[in-house]
Amino acid sequence: MRVQLIVIYSPLMEECRAFYESLGLRFATERHGDGPKHYAAVLDDGMVFEIYPASRRGETGALRLGFTLDGRSLRPPLPPGRHLLTDPDGRTVELATA
């Protein structure tokens, strides 16, 4: 089994998109039928990470996300190790960098 989809609901969609793009995710803008505009990024293993606007469903509460990436690709670069960041909605994002 593997995770194939993660969706977060955010009142700060644009800020979250910019934050996750700074980590190397590349988002496409999508809209399915009459649904809301949202952002989708496909990771190297095929998993899809999406950011939807918070709506009547509410926003995604406490959640911790973790990504493994090459810290040298970030600006500014991060040295190898474990780094804890906070996204614009206050979620902890753990980076394991090589």
Secondary structure, DSSP 8 states (H G I E B T S, - for coil): ----EEEEEES-HHHHHHHHHHTT---EEE--TTS--EEEEE-TTS-EEEEEE-BTTB---S-EEEEEE-GGGSSS---SEEEEEE-TTS-EEEEEE-
